C-alpha cells in the first residue's frame, strides 16, 4: 500500500530514516487501536522499503569496489 501524505523518502538522510522507523515501531507497539495500527503499518513499510533499497544499493557499490580490489578473473 501507499500513503500519499508521506514526504519523498529519497530526500531523507539515512540517520533520520532509521530514527523514524524506530519511532513508528514504538508507536505501533503501544497502540491498541487497530485502525491506527493499520495506518502505522503502511507508513512503516514504506520507510522500511526505502531503507532496504538504500542498503541494497550500498552492498552493490561495495561489491563493485571489492571486485576491483580483488580483480577476480
PQR file with spaces between the fields and no chain letter, atoms N, CA, C, O and H, PARSE charges and radii, in Angstrom:
ATOM       1  N    UNK     1       0.841   -1.186    0.000 -0.4000 1.5000
ATOM       2  CA   UNK     1       0.000    0.000    0.000 -0.0000 2.0000
ATOM       3  C    UNK     1       0.881    1.243    0.000  0.5500 1.7000
ATOM       4  O    UNK     1       2.086    1.175    0.239 -0.5500 1.4000
ATOM       5  N    UNK     2       0.265    2.344   -0.267 -0.4000 1.5000
ATOM       6  CA   UNK     2       0.988    3.598   -0.406 -0.0000 2.0000
ATOM       7  C    UNK     2       0.241    4.700    0.322  0.5500 1.7000
ATOM       8  O    UNK     2      -0.983    4.792    0.224 -0.5500 1.4000
ATOM       9  H    UNK     2      -0.714    2.399   -0.461  0.4000 1.0000
ATOM      10  N    UNK     3       0.961    5.531    1.046 -0.4000 1.5000
ATOM      11  CA   UNK     3       0.362    6.671    1.724 -0.0000 2.0000
ATOM      12  C    UNK     3       0.835    7.938    1.012  0.5500 1.7000
ATOM      13  O    UNK     3       2.008    8.298    1.112 -0.5500 1.4000
ATOM      14  H    UNK     3       1.955    5.457    1.125  0.4000 1.0000
ATOM      15  N    UNK     4      -0.063    8.617    0.292 -0.4000 1.5000
ATOM      16  CA   UNK     4       0.334    9.789   -0.476 -0.0000 2.0000
ATOM      17  C    UNK     4       0.719   11.005    0.372  0.5500 1.7000
ATOM      18  O    UNK     4       1.259   11.979   -0.152 -0.5500 1.4000
ATOM      19  H    UNK     4      -1.015    8.324    0.211  0.4000 1.0000
ATOM      20  N    UNK     5       0.448   10.953    1.662 -0.4000 1.5000
ATOM      21  CA   UNK     5       0.749   12.088    2.529 -0.0000 2.0000
ATOM      22  C    UNK     5       2.187   12.082    3.048  0.5500 1.7000
ATOM      23  O    UNK     5       2.631   13.049    3.667 -0.5500 1.4000
ATOM      24  H    UNK     5       0.010   10.161    2.088  0.4000 1.0000
ATOM      25  N    UNK     6       2.908   10.999    2.796 -0.4000 1.5000
ATOM      26  CA   UNK     6       4.299   10.933    3.243 -0.0000 2.0000
ATOM      27  C    UNK     6       5.191   11.808    2.359  0.5500 1.7000
ATOM      28  O    UNK     6       4.923   11.979    1.170 -0.5500 1.4000
ATOM      29  H    UNK     6       2.547   10.214    2.293  0.4000 1.0000
ATOM      30  N    UNK     7       6.250   12.357    2.951 -0.4000 1.5000
ATOM      31  CA   UNK     7       7.201   13.124    2.127 -0.0000 2.0000
ATOM      32  C    UNK     7       7.984   12.170    1.230  0.5500 1.7000
ATOM      33  O    UNK     7       7.906   10.953    1.394 -0.5500 1.4000
ATOM      34  H    UNK     7       6.467   12.218    3.917  0.4000 1.0000
ATOM      35  N    UNK     8       8.718   12.709    0.307 -0.4000 1.5000
ATOM      36  CA   UNK     8       9.572   11.907   -0.564 -0.0000 2.0000
ATOM      37  C    UNK     8      10.706   11.332    0.289  0.5500 1.7000
ATOM      38  O    UNK     8      11.583   12.068    0.741 -0.5500 1.4000
ATOM      39  H    UNK     8       8.781   13.698    0.173  0.4000 1.0000
ATOM      40  N    UNK     9      10.684   10.039    0.502 -0.4000 1.5000
ATOM      41  CA   UNK     9      11.645    9.406    1.404 -0.0000 2.0000
ATOM      42  C    UNK     9      13.053    9.359    0.838  0.5500 1.7000
ATOM      43  O    UNK     9      14.009    9.149    1.585 -0.5500 1.4000
ATOM      44  H    UNK     9       9.971    9.441    0.135  0.4000 1.0000
ATOM      45  N    UNK    10      13.201    9.549   -0.458 -0.4000 1.5000
ATOM      46  CA   UNK    10      14.542    9.532   -1.046 -0.0000 2.0000
ATOM      47  C    UNK    10      15.353   10.758   -0.639  0.5500 1.7000
ATOM      48  O    UNK    10      16.577   10.762   -0.767 -0.5500 1.4000
ATOM      49  H    UNK    10      12.425    9.720   -1.065  0.4000 1.0000
ATOM      50  N    UNK    11      14.679   11.797   -0.151 -0.4000 1.5000
ATOM      51  CA   UNK    11      15.364   13.027    0.252 -0.0000 2.0000
ATOM      52  C    UNK    11      15.713   13.055    1.737  0.5500 1.7000
ATOM      53  O    UNK    11      16.288   14.031    2.218 -0.5500 1.4000
ATOM      54  H    UNK    11      13.685   11.794   -0.048  0.4000 1.0000
ATOM      55  N    UNK    12      15.375   12.007    2.458 -0.4000 1.5000
ATOM      56  CA   UNK    12      15.630   11.959    3.899 -0.0000 2.0000
ATOM      57  C    UNK    12      16.987   11.306    4.150  0.5500 1.7000
ATOM      58  O    UNK    12      17.341   10.319    3.504 -0.5500 1.4000
ATOM      59  H    UNK    12      14.908   11.214    2.068  0.4000 1.0000
ATOM      60  N    UNK    13      17.736   11.865    5.089 -0.4000 1.5000
ATOM      61  CA   UNK    13      19.040   11.303    5.441 -0.0000 2.0000
ATOM      62  C    UNK    13      18.859    9.917    6.050  0.5500 1.7000
ATOM      63  O    UNK    13      17.815    9.611    6.626 -0.5500 1.4000
ATOM      64  H    UNK    13      17.448   12.666    5.614  0.4000 1.0000
ATOM      65  N    UNK    14      19.888    9.087    5.915 -0.4000 1.5000
ATOM      66  CA   UNK    14      19.860    7.717    6.430 -0.0000 2.0000
ATOM      67  C    UNK    14      19.568    7.686    7.936  0.5500 1.7000
ATOM      68  O    UNK    14      18.779    6.862    8.398 -0.5500 1.4000
ATOM      69  H    UNK    14      20.736    9.336    5.447  0.4000 1.0000
ATOM      70  N    UNK    15      20.198    8.576    8.693 -0.4000 1.5000
ATOM      71  CA   UNK    15      20.011    8.604   10.144 -0.0000 2.0000
ATOM      72  C    UNK    15      18.561    8.936   10.504  0.5500 1.7000
ATOM      73  O    UNK    15      17.983    8.342   11.414 -0.5500 1.4000
ATOM      74  H    UNK    15      20.839    9.245    8.318  0.4000 1.0000
ATOM      75  N    UNK    16      17.991    9.886    9.779 -0.4000 1.5000
ATOM      76  CA   UNK    16      16.604   10.271   10.018 -0.0000 2.0000
ATOM      77  C    UNK    16      15.657    9.128    9.677  0.5500 1.7000
ATOM      78  O    UNK    16      14.654    8.919   10.359 -0.5500 1.4000
ATOM      79  H    UNK    16      18.461   10.368    9.039  0.4000 1.0000
ATOM      80  N    UNK    17      15.974    8.401    8.637 -0.4000 1.5000
ATOM      81  CA   UNK    17      15.159    7.273    8.215 -0.0000 2.0000
ATOM      82  C    UNK    17      15.134    6.193    9.299  0.5500 1.7000
ATOM      83  O    UNK    17      14.073    5.669    9.639 -0.5500 1.4000
ATOM      84  H    UNK    17      16.789    8.571    8.083  0.4000 1.0000
ATOM      85  N    UNK    18      16.300    5.868    9.830 -0.4000 1.5000
ATOM      86  CA   UNK    18      16.407    4.861   10.886 -0.0000 2.0000
ATOM      87  C    UNK    18      15.676    5.332   12.146  0.5500 1.7000
ATOM      88  O    UNK    18      14.973    4.552   12.790 -0.5500 1.4000
ATOM      89  H    UNK    18      17.162    6.293    9.554  0.4000 1.0000
ATOM      90  N    UNK    19      15.842    6.599   12.490 -0.4000 1.5000
ATOM      91  CA   UNK    19      15.173    7.156   13.667 -0.0000 2.0000
ATOM      92  C    UNK    19      13.656    7.072   13.510  0.5500 1.7000
ATOM      93  O    UNK    19      12.955    6.699   14.450 -0.5500 1.4000
ATOM      94  H    UNK    19      16.413    7.233   11.967  0.4000 1.0000
ATOM      95  N    UNK    20      13.154    7.415   12.338 -0.4000 1.5000
ATOM      96  CA   UNK    20      11.713    7.404   12.089 -0.0000 2.0000
ATOM      97  C    UNK    20      11.166    5.984   12.145  0.5500 1.7000
ATOM      98  O    UNK    20      10.067    5.770   12.657 -0.5500 1.4000
ATOM      99  H    UNK    20      13.724    7.718   11.575  0.4000 1.0000
ATOM     100  N    UNK    21      11.916    5.008   11.628 -0.4000 1.5000
ATOM     101  CA   UNK    21      11.483    3.615   11.704 -0.0000 2.0000
ATOM     102  C    UNK    21      11.345    3.194   13.166  0.5500 1.7000
ATOM     103  O    UNK    21      10.381    2.520   13.529 -0.5500 1.4000
ATOM     104  H    UNK    21      12.809    5.182   11.213  0.4000 1.0000
ATOM     105  N    UNK    22      12.293    3.585   13.996 -0.4000 1.5000
ATOM     106  CA   UNK    22      12.224    3.276   15.429 -0.0000 2.0000
ATOM     107  C    UNK    22      11.026    3.919   16.104  0.5500 1.7000
ATOM     108  O    UNK    22      10.331    3.277   16.892 -0.5500 1.4000
ATOM     109  H    UNK    22      13.076    4.133   13.701  0.4000 1.0000
ATOM     110  N    UNK    23      10.783    5.186   15.797 -0.4000 1.5000
ATOM     111  CA   UNK    23       9.643    5.902   16.394 -0.0000 2.0000
ATOM     112  C    UNK    23       8.316    5.265   15.985  0.5500 1.7000
ATOM     113  O    UNK    23       7.436    5.057   16.820 -0.5500 1.4000
ATOM     114  H    UNK    23      11.347    5.708   15.157  0.4000 1.0000
ATOM     115  N    UNK    24       8.184    4.962   14.708 -0.4000 1.5000
ATOM     116  CA   UNK    24       6.945    4.358   14.218 -0.0000 2.0000
ATOM     117  C    UNK    24       6.728    2.971   14.813  0.5500 1.7000
ATOM     118  O    UNK    24       5.597    2.591   15.117 -0.5500 1.4000
ATOM     119  H    UNK    24       8.900    5.131   14.031  0.4000 1.0000
ATOM     120  N    UNK    25       7.806    2.222   14.977 -0.4000 1.5000
ATOM     121  CA   UNK    25       7.709    0.887   15.572 -0.0000 2.0000
ATOM     122  C    UNK    25       7.215    0.970   17.014  0.5500 1.7000
ATOM     123  O    UNK    25       6.383    0.172   17.444 -0.5500 1.4000
ATOM     124  H    UNK    25       8.725    2.530   14.730  0.4000 1.0000
ATOM     125  N    UNK    26       7.735    1.939   17.749 -0.4000 1.5000
ATOM     126  CA   UNK    26       7.298    2.123   19.137 -0.0000 2.0000
ATOM     127  C    UNK    26       5.825    2.505   19.203  0.5500 1.7000
ATOM     128  O    UNK    26       5.083    1.979   20.032 -0.5500 1.4000
ATOM     129  H    UNK    26       8.411    2.588   17.399  0.4000 1.0000
ATOM     130  N    UNK    27       5.406    3.405   18.348 -0.4000 1.5000
ATOM     131  CA   UNK    27       4.006    3.821   18.325 -0.0000 2.0000
ATOM     132  C    UNK    27       3.102    2.658   17.970  0.5500 1.7000
ATOM     133  O    UNK    27       2.024    2.499   18.543 -0.5500 1.4000
ATOM     134  H    UNK    27       6.009    3.833   17.674  0.4000 1.0000
ATOM     135  N    UNK    28       3.547    1.841   17.017 -0.4000 1.5000
ATOM     136  CA   UNK    28       2.768    0.674   16.615 -0.0000 2.0000
ATOM     137  C    UNK    28       2.595   -0.285   17.790  0.5500 1.7000
ATOM     138  O    UNK    28       1.504   -0.811   18.009 -0.5500 1.4000
ATOM     139  H    UNK    28       4.423    1.969   16.552  0.4000 1.0000
ATOM     140  N    UNK    29       3.662   -0.511   18.539 -0.4000 1.5000
ATOM     141  CA   UNK    29       3.602   -1.429   19.676 -0.0000 2.0000
ATOM     142  C    UNK    29       2.730   -0.906   20.819  0.5500 1.7000
ATOM     143  O    UNK    29       2.098   -1.691   21.526 -0.5500 1.4000
ATOM     144  H    UNK    29       4.548   -0.083   18.361  0.4000 1.0000
ATOM     145  N    UNK    30       2.697    0.405   20.998 -0.4000 1.5000
ATOM     146  CA   UNK    30       1.962    0.993   22.123 -0.0000 2.0000
ATOM     147  C    UNK    30       0.461    1.086   21.918  0.5500 1.7000
ATOM     148  O    UNK    30      -0.294    1.022   22.888 -0.5500 1.4000
ATOM     149  H    UNK    30       3.210    1.042   20.424  0.4000 1.0000
ATOM     150  N    UNK    31       0.011    1.233   20.689 -0.4000 1.5000
ATOM     151  CA   UNK    31      -1.410    1.483   20.472 -0.0000 2.0000
ATOM     152  C    UNK    31      -2.232    0.195   20.444  0.5500 1.7000
ATOM     153  O    UNK    31      -1.744   -0.867   20.059 -0.5500 1.4000
ATOM     154  H    UNK    31       0.624    1.285   19.900  0.4000 1.0000
ATOM     155  N    UNK    32      -3.476    0.317   20.857 -0.4000 1.5000
ATOM     156  CA   UNK    32      -4.419   -0.792   20.802 -0.0000 2.0000
ATOM     157  C    UNK    32      -5.466   -0.565   19.708  0.5500 1.7000
ATOM     158  O    UNK    32      -6.279   -1.444   19.420 -0.5500 1.4000
ATOM     159  H    UNK    32      -3.872    1.180   21.171  0.4000 1.0000
ATOM     160  N    UNK    33      -5.432    0.613   19.110 -0.4000 1.5000
ATOM     161  CA   UNK    33      -6.393    0.995   18.080 -0.0000 2.0000
ATOM     162  C    UNK    33      -6.002    0.313   16.762  0.5500 1.7000
ATOM     163  O    UNK    33      -4.963    0.633   16.185 -0.5500 1.4000
ATOM     164  H    UNK    33      -4.772    1.326   19.343  0.4000 1.0000
ATOM     165  N    UNK    34      -6.821   -0.614   16.290 -0.4000 1.5000
ATOM     166  CA   UNK    34      -6.489   -1.390   15.100 -0.0000 2.0000
ATOM     167  C    UNK    34      -6.439   -0.528   13.836  0.5500 1.7000
ATOM     168  O    UNK    34      -5.623   -0.785   12.951 -0.5500 1.4000
ATOM     169  H    UNK    34      -7.666   -0.874   16.759  0.4000 1.0000
ATOM     170  N    UNK    35      -7.287    0.475   13.740 -0.4000 1.5000
ATOM     171  CA   UNK    35      -7.250    1.368   12.588 -0.0000 2.0000
ATOM     172  C    UNK    35      -5.937    2.121   12.525  0.5500 1.7000
ATOM     173  O    UNK    35      -5.334    2.259   11.461 -0.5500 1.4000
ATOM     174  H    UNK    35      -7.950    0.684   14.459  0.4000 1.0000
ATOM     175  N    UNK    36      -5.499    2.608   13.682 -0.4000 1.5000
ATOM     176  CA   UNK    36      -4.223    3.306   13.760 -0.0000 2.0000
ATOM     177  C    UNK    36      -3.071    2.357   13.465  0.5500 1.7000
ATOM     178  O    UNK    36      -2.124    2.730   12.772 -0.5500 1.4000
ATOM     179  H    UNK    36      -5.989    2.496   14.547  0.4000 1.0000
ATOM     180  N    UNK    37      -3.140    1.131   13.983 -0.4000 1.5000
ATOM     181  CA   UNK    37      -2.104    0.133   13.714 -0.0000 2.0000
ATOM     182  C    UNK    37      -1.966   -0.120   12.219  0.5500 1.7000
ATOM     183  O    UNK    37      -0.855   -0.230   11.702 -0.5500 1.4000
ATOM     184  H    UNK    37      -3.909    0.827   14.545  0.4000 1.0000
ATOM     185  N    UNK    38      -3.094   -0.211   11.529 -0.4000 1.5000
ATOM     186  CA   UNK    38      -3.061   -0.447   10.090 -0.0000 2.0000
ATOM     187  C    UNK    38      -2.380    0.704    9.355  0.5500 1.7000
ATOM     188  O    UNK    38      -1.564    0.477    8.462 -0.5500 1.4000
ATOM     189  H    UNK    38      -3.997   -0.121   11.949  0.4000 1.0000
ATOM     190  N    UNK    39      -2.712    1.932    9.726 -0.4000 1.5000
ATOM     191  CA   UNK    39      -2.096    3.100    9.089 -0.0000 2.0000
ATOM     192  C    UNK    39      -0.607    3.179    9.390  0.5500 1.7000
ATOM     193  O    UNK    39       0.201    3.486    8.512 -0.5500 1.4000
ATOM     194  H    UNK    39      -3.375    2.117   10.452  0.4000 1.0000
ATOM     195  N    UNK    40      -0.253    2.899   10.638 -0.4000 1.5000
ATOM     196  CA   UNK    40       1.163    2.908   11.014 -0.0000 2.0000
ATOM     197  C    UNK    40       1.944    1.839   10.247  0.5500 1.7000
ATOM     198  O    UNK    40       3.092    2.056    9.858 -0.5500 1.4000
ATOM     199  H    UNK    40      -0.909    2.650   11.351  0.4000 1.0000
ATOM     200  N    UNK    41       1.311    0.688   10.035 -0.4000 1.5000
ATOM     201  CA   UNK    41       1.988   -0.394    9.319 -0.0000 2.0000
ATOM     202  C    UNK    41       2.255   -0.004    7.865  0.5500 1.7000
ATOM     203  O    UNK    41       3.315   -0.321    7.324 -0.5500 1.4000
ATOM     204  H    UNK    41       0.379    0.511   10.351  0.4000 1.0000
ATOM     205  N    UNK    42       1.313    0.672    7.239 -0.4000 1.5000
ATOM     206  CA   UNK    42       1.508    1.125    5.857 -0.0000 2.0000
ATOM     207  C    UNK    42       2.681    2.098    5.788  0.5500 1.7000
ATOM     208  O    UNK    42       3.550    1.973    4.926 -0.5500 1.4000
ATOM     209  H    UNK    42       0.452    0.928    7.679  0.4000 1.0000
ATOM     210  N    UNK    43       2.699    3.058    6.693 -0.4000 1.5000
ATOM     211  CA   UNK    43       3.771    4.056    6.710 -0.0000 2.0000
ATOM     212  C    UNK    43       5.110    3.405    7.050  0.5500 1.7000
ATOM     213  O    UNK    43       6.129    3.689    6.420 -0.5500 1.4000
ATOM     214  H    UNK    43       1.993    3.160    7.394  0.4000 1.0000
ATOM     215  N    UNK    44       5.094    2.539    8.042 -0.4000 1.5000
ATOM     216  CA   UNK    44       6.313    1.854    8.468 -0.0000 2.0000
ATOM     217  C    UNK    44       6.889    1.008    7.332  0.5500 1.7000
ATOM     218  O    UNK    44       8.106    0.965    7.148 -0.5500 1.4000
ATOM     219  H    UNK    44       4.266    2.308    8.553  0.4000 1.0000
ATOM     220  N    UNK    45       6.046    0.352    6.589 -0.4000 1.5000
ATOM     221  CA   UNK    45       6.506   -0.467    5.462 -0.0000 2.0000
ATOM     222  C    UNK    45       7.164    0.376    4.383  0.5500 1.7000
ATOM     223  O    UNK    45       8.136   -0.056    3.764 -0.5500 1.4000
ATOM     224  H    UNK    45       5.058    0.387    6.738  0.4000 1.0000
ATOM     225  N    UNK    46       6.646    1.570    4.156 -0.4000 1.5000
ATOM     226  CA   UNK    46       7.264    2.456    3.161 -0.0000 2.0000
ATOM     227  C    UNK    46       8.651    2.897    3.616  0.5500 1.7000
ATOM     228  O    UNK    46       9.585    2.928    2.815 -0.5500 1.4000
ATOM     229  H    UNK    46       5.856    1.921    4.659  0.4000 1.0000
ATOM     230  N    UNK    47       8.792    3.235    4.889 -0.4000 1.5000
ATOM     231  CA   UNK    47      10.099    3.617    5.421 -0.0000 2.0000
ATOM     232  C    UNK    47      11.073    2.442    5.359  0.5500 1.7000
ATOM     233  O    UNK    47      12.233    2.619    4.989 -0.5500 1.4000
ATOM     234  H    UNK    47       8.033    3.210    5.540  0.4000 1.0000
ATOM     235  N    UNK    48      10.613    1.255    5.713 -0.4000 1.5000
ATOM     236  CA   UNK    48      11.470    0.065    5.673 -0.0000 2.0000
ATOM     237  C    UNK    48      11.903   -0.266    4.250  0.5500 1.7000
ATOM     238  O    UNK    48      13.050   -0.649    4.019 -0.5500 1.4000
ATOM     239  H    UNK    48       9.670    1.111    6.013  0.4000 1.0000
ATOM     240  N    UNK    49      10.990   -0.120    3.303 -0.4000 1.5000
ATOM     241  CA   UNK    49      11.333   -0.404    1.911 -0.0000 2.0000
ATOM     242  C    UNK    49      12.406    0.562    1.402  0.5500 1.7000
ATOM     243  O    UNK    49      13.336    0.153    0.706 -0.5500 1.4000
ATOM     244  H    UNK    49      10.058    0.191    3.491  0.4000 1.0000
ATOM     245  N    UNK    50      12.275    1.822    1.745 -0.4000 1.5000
ATOM     246  CA   UNK    50      13.299    2.802    1.363 -0.0000 2.0000
ATOM     247  C    UNK    50      14.645    2.430    1.986  0.5500 1.7000
ATOM     248  O    UNK    50      15.683    2.542    1.334 -0.5500 1.4000
ATOM     249  H    UNK    50      11.520    2.155    2.310  0.4000 1.0000
ATOM     250  N    UNK    51      14.629    1.990    3.236 -0.4000 1.5000
ATOM     251  CA   UNK    51      15.851    1.569    3.918 -0.0000 2.0000
ATOM     252  C    UNK    51      16.475    0.362    3.222  0.5500 1.7000
ATOM     253  O    UNK    51      17.690    0.315    3.028 -0.5500 1.4000
ATOM     254  H    UNK    51      13.786    1.899    3.766  0.4000 1.0000
ATOM     255  N    UNK    52      15.643   -0.617    2.843 -0.4000 1.5000
ATOM     256  CA   UNK    52      16.136   -1.806    2.129 -0.0000 2.0000
ATOM     257  C    UNK    52      16.752   -1.431    0.784  0.5500 1.7000
ATOM     258  O    UNK    52      17.787   -1.973    0.396 -0.5500 1.4000
ATOM     259  H    UNK    52      14.656   -0.579    3.000  0.4000 1.0000
ATOM     260  N    UNK    53      16.117   -0.512    0.084 -0.4000 1.5000
ATOM     261  CA   UNK    53      16.640   -0.060   -1.206 -0.0000 2.0000
ATOM     262  C    UNK    53      18.025    0.551   -1.027  0.5500 1.7000
ATOM     263  O    UNK    53      18.939    0.277   -1.805 -0.5500 1.4000
ATOM     264  H    UNK    53      15.276   -0.072    0.399  0.4000 1.0000
ATOM     265  N    UNK    54      18.171    1.369   -0.014 -0.4000 1.5000
ATOM     266  CA   UNK    54      19.466    2.008    0.237 -0.0000 2.0000
ATOM     267  C    UNK    54      20.533    0.986    0.624  0.5500 1.7000
ATOM     268  O    UNK    54      21.673    1.068    0.166 -0.5500 1.4000
ATOM     269  H    UNK    54      17.428    1.592    0.617  0.4000 1.0000
ATOM     270  N    UNK    55      20.160    0.026    1.466 -0.4000 1.5000
ATOM     271  CA   UNK    55      21.126   -0.997    1.868 -0.0000 2.0000
ATOM     272  C    UNK    55      21.568   -1.831    0.665  0.5500 1.7000
ATOM     273  O    UNK    55      22.752   -2.129    0.504 -0.5500 1.4000
ATOM     274  H    UNK    55      19.234   -0.040    1.838  0.4000 1.0000
ATOM     275  N    UNK    56      20.612   -2.197   -0.166 -0.4000 1.5000
ATOM     276  CA   UNK    56      20.930   -2.988   -1.358 -0.0000 2.0000
ATOM     277  C    UNK    56      21.886   -2.211   -2.277  0.5500 1.7000
ATOM     278  O    UNK    56      22.846   -2.778   -2.799 -0.5500 1.4000
ATOM     279  H    UNK    56      19.651   -1.954   -0.036  0.4000 1.0000
ATOM     280  N    UNK    57      21.624   -0.939   -2.464 -0.4000 1.5000
ATOM     281  CA   UNK    57      22.480   -0.111   -3.311 -0.0000 2.0000
ATOM     282  C    UNK    57      23.886   -0.013   -2.725  0.5500 1.7000
ATOM     283  O    UNK    57      24.872   -0.059   -3.460 -0.5500 1.4000
ATOM     284  H    UNK    57      20.844   -0.479   -2.039  0.4000 1.0000
ATOM     285  N    UNK    58      23.975    0.123   -1.409 -0.4000 1.5000
ATOM     286  CA   UNK    58      25.280    0.217   -0.753 -0.0000 2.0000
ATOM     287  C    UNK    58      26.052   -1.089   -0.882  0.5500 1.7000
ATOM     288  O    UNK    58      27.259   -1.073   -1.125 -0.5500 1.4000
ATOM     289  H    UNK    58      23.174    0.161   -0.812  0.4000 1.0000
ATOM     290  N    UNK    59      25.376   -2.210   -0.723 -0.4000 1.5000
ATOM     291  CA   UNK    59      26.035   -3.512   -0.857 -0.0000 2.0000
ATOM     292  C    UNK    59      26.547   -3.698   -2.282  0.5500 1.7000
ATOM     293  O    UNK    59      27.672   -4.157   -2.476 -0.5500 1.4000
ATOM     294  H    UNK    59      24.395   -2.223   -0.525  0.4000 1.0000
ATOM     295  N    UNK    60      25.744   -3.352   -3.271 -0.4000 1.5000
ATOM     296  CA   UNK    60      26.172   -3.474   -4.661 -0.0000 2.0000
ATOM     297  C    UNK    60      27.390   -2.587   -4.943  0.5500 1.7000
ATOM     298  O    UNK    60      28.317   -2.994   -5.642 -0.5500 1.4000
ATOM     299  H    UNK    60      24.829   -2.980   -3.113  0.4000 1.0000
ATOM     300  N    UNK    61      27.374   -1.382   -4.395 -0.4000 1.5000
ATOM     301  CA   UNK    61      28.500   -0.462   -4.567 -0.0000 2.0000
ATOM     302  C    UNK    61      29.763   -1.037   -3.918  0.5500 1.7000
ATOM     303  O    UNK    61      30.848   -0.989   -4.499 -0.5500 1.4000
ATOM     304  H    UNK    61      26.620   -1.051   -3.827  0.4000 1.0000
ATOM     305  N    UNK    62      29.608   -1.579   -2.708 -0.4000 1.5000
ATOM     306  CA   UNK    62      30.745   -2.171   -2.004 -0.0000 2.0000
ATOM     307  C    UNK    62      31.280   -3.399   -2.736  0.5500 1.7000
ATOM     308  O    UNK    62      32.490   -3.622   -2.774 -0.5500 1.4000
ATOM     309  H    UNK    62      28.727   -1.618   -2.236  0.4000 1.0000
ATOM     310  N    UNK    63      30.383   -4.195   -3.315 -0.4000 1.5000
ATOM     311  CA   UNK    63      30.811   -5.386   -4.048 -0.0000 2.0000
ATOM     312  C    UNK    63      31.612   -5.004   -5.290  0.5500 1.7000
ATOM     313  O    UNK    63      32.586   -5.678   -5.626 -0.5500 1.4000
ATOM     314  H    UNK    63      29.400   -4.014   -3.284  0.4000 1.0000
ATOM     315  N    UNK    64      31.221   -3.948   -5.966 -0.4000 1.5000
ATOM     316  CA   UNK    64      31.965   -3.487   -7.137 -0.0000 2.0000
ATOM     317  C    UNK    64      33.360   -3.026   -6.742  0.5500 1.7000
ATOM     318  O    UNK    64      34.335   -3.302   -7.442 -0.5500 1.4000
ATOM     319  H    UNK    64      30.430   -3.400   -5.693  0.4000 1.0000
ATOM     320  N    UNK    65      33.453   -2.322   -5.616 -0.4000 1.5000
ATOM     321  CA   UNK    65      34.759   -1.880   -5.131 -0.0000 2.0000
ATOM     322  C    UNK    65      35.631   -3.081   -4.777  0.5500 1.7000
ATOM     323  O    UNK    65      36.823   -3.112   -5.081 -0.5500 1.4000
ATOM     324  H    UNK    65      32.662   -2.099   -5.047  0.4000 1.0000
ATOM     325  N    UNK    66      35.015   -4.061   -4.133 -0.4000 1.5000
ATOM     326  CA   UNK    66      35.743   -5.263   -3.724 -0.0000 2.0000
ATOM     327  C    UNK    66      36.216   -6.043   -4.943  0.5500 1.7000
ATOM     328  O    UNK    66      37.331   -6.565   -4.948 -0.5500 1.4000
ATOM     329  H    UNK    66      34.047   -4.036   -3.886  0.4000 1.0000
ATOM     330  N    UNK    67      35.384   -6.128   -5.972 -0.4000 1.5000
ATOM     331  CA   UNK    67      35.779   -6.810   -7.199 -0.0000 2.0000
ATOM     332  C    UNK    67      36.985   -6.147   -7.847  0.5500 1.7000
ATOM     333  O    UNK    67      37.868   -6.829   -8.368 -0.5500 1.4000
ATOM     334  H    UNK    67      34.478   -5.704   -5.968  0.4000 1.0000
ATOM     335  N    UNK    68      37.024   -4.826   -7.815 -0.4000 1.5000
ATOM     336  CA   UNK    68      38.163   -4.111   -8.390 -0.0000 2.0000
ATOM     337  C    UNK    68      39.430   -4.370   -7.587  0.5500 1.7000
ATOM     338  O    UNK    68      40.510   -4.516   -8.159 -0.5500 1.4000
ATOM     339  H    UNK    68      36.306   -4.272   -7.391  0.4000 1.0000
ATOM     340  N    UNK    69      39.304   -4.427   -6.277 -0.4000 1.5000
ATOM     341  CA   UNK    69      40.464   -4.657   -5.412 -0.0000 2.0000
ATOM     342  C    UNK    69      40.987   -6.078   -5.586  0.5500 1.7000
ATOM     343  O    UNK    69      42.196   -6.288   -5.687 -0.5500 1.4000
ATOM     344  H    UNK    69      38.426   -4.309   -5.813  0.4000 1.0000
ATOM     345  N    UNK    70      40.086   -7.048   -5.622 -0.4000 1.5000
ATOM     346  CA   UNK    70      40.491   -8.446   -5.721 -0.0000 2.0000
ATOM     347  C    UNK    70      40.803   -8.851   -7.154  0.5500 1.7000
ATOM     348  O    UNK    70      41.579   -9.782   -7.370 -0.5500 1.4000
ATOM     349  H    UNK    70      39.104   -6.877   -5.540  0.4000 1.0000
ATOM     350  N    UNK    71      40.220   -8.177   -8.134 -0.4000 1.5000
ATOM     351  CA   UNK    71      40.447   -8.461   -9.543 -0.0000 2.0000
ATOM     352  C    UNK    71      40.286   -9.942   -9.858  0.5500 1.7000
ATOM     353  O    UNK    71      41.209  -10.583  -10.361 -0.5500 1.4000
ATOM     354  H    UNK    71      39.590   -7.420   -7.959  0.4000 1.0000
ATOM     355  N    UNK    72      39.123  -10.472   -9.563 -0.4000 1.5000
ATOM     356  CA   UNK    72      38.821  -11.884   -9.791 -0.0000 2.0000
ATOM     357  C    UNK    72      38.547  -12.128  -11.268  0.5500 1.7000
ATOM     358  O    UNK    72      37.691  -11.479  -11.870 -0.5500 1.4000
ATOM     359  H    UNK    72      38.373   -9.951   -9.155  0.4000 1.0000
ATOM     360  N    UNK    73      39.287  -13.072  -11.843 -0.4000 1.5000
ATOM     361  CA   UNK    73      39.085  -13.411  -13.257 -0.0000 2.0000
ATOM     362  C    UNK    73      39.081  -14.891  -13.438  0.5500 1.7000
ATOM     363  O    UNK    73      38.925  -15.375  -14.559 -0.5500 1.4000
ATOM     364  H    UNK    73      39.982  -13.598  -11.354  0.4000 1.0000
